[in-house]
């Protein structure tokens, strides 16, 4: 296998490819010592994320702009980064009742790469662009390229294509943004928490993976809260497709509208299982049709609907 000196130096210079100074005796540590070491390193993730909250906020604003225009939020990455994007995207419909096509996860190598490692595909820059082209990417969409190492050709190719078609772009990496191309060339927003080297050199499924998962959680959760999917700290557009979620739906309605178990069941039945509609029906003593109309006028926000002056 032949590798250019340029790529070797580029990879060797990455923070995530550094050797942690505390890892030199990792292989002779006790189980407890290893776990303590990992725990200490994981504790660095939250403070690092706090420092990039302004950039995460910008990413949320991009997503909300796309949603309001009927566009999509698209994660794209390779390996762990791609899998985390798919995980977050797949959890949005059951949590928030969102359209499965509203948040999409794309991984280098396709579906097979979710379950089996296909490391070489991350070097295919043109495939990143091709995968987005296949989704008919447009100017109303937001693309979040995820690459812990910041150099993944597949992701960089995707971001360049996204900028070419006018989509909003966000780059999430766990290496210093000063090591990337200039922000103007690469993405509208760069999120780059500084985490230091992993306890295993280059194993970005560790701290980098944890940070990535947390940031993706923040982006979609905040975006859907600001889209009217949450009321009084509870999910009100959840899909009750299991016994647990049916129970949660009833409990949400009981808490939101001060109802007992049987009353909540009656309202849910009248609302055809739609928790948000049932809450407005119960709080405002209106029919299902009127509750749906009120929610439409309030852009899906329960609080706005029940506080509207002419409700």
Number of C-alpha atoms within 10 A of each C-alpha: 2 4 7 8 9 9 11 10 10 13 17 13 13 20 23 28 20 17 16 15 9 9 17 12 9 14 9 10 13 10 11 9 12 17 12 12 16 15 12 11 17 17 11 15 20 14 12 17 21 11 14 16 15 12 18 23 17 17 29 24 16 25 30 23 19 21 20 11 12 11 21 25 26 24 28 30 30 32 25 23 29 24 24 27 27 22 16 20 23 16 16 21 17 16 18 21 17 17 12 13 14 17 25 21 21 25 28 28 24 14 12 11 18 20 10 10 13 15 12 11 20 22 18 18 19 15 19 30 20 16 19 20 15 8 11 10 21 18 16 20 25 29 29 29 32 30 28 31 21 25 20 19 20 27 32 28 21 26 29 17 20 28 19 11 15 14 23 24 26 28 27 28 24 27 26 19 18 9 13 16 13 11 14 9 11 19 24 17 20 25 28 24 27 22 22 22 24 23 23 17 14 20 16 24 17 17 25 29 18 15 26 29 17 16 19 23 17 16 20 22 19 18 21 22 16 14 16 21 24 22 17 11 10 17 21 27 23 23 19 19 9 9 9 9 15 16 12 18 25 25 19 23 27 19 14 21 18 15 19 13 12 11 16 24 20 14 23 23 13 15 21 12 18 20 26 28 29 31 28 27 24 22 14 16 12 16 16 19 11 16 26 21 16 24 20 13 14 17 13 20 21 24 15 16 22 19 11 12 7 7 14
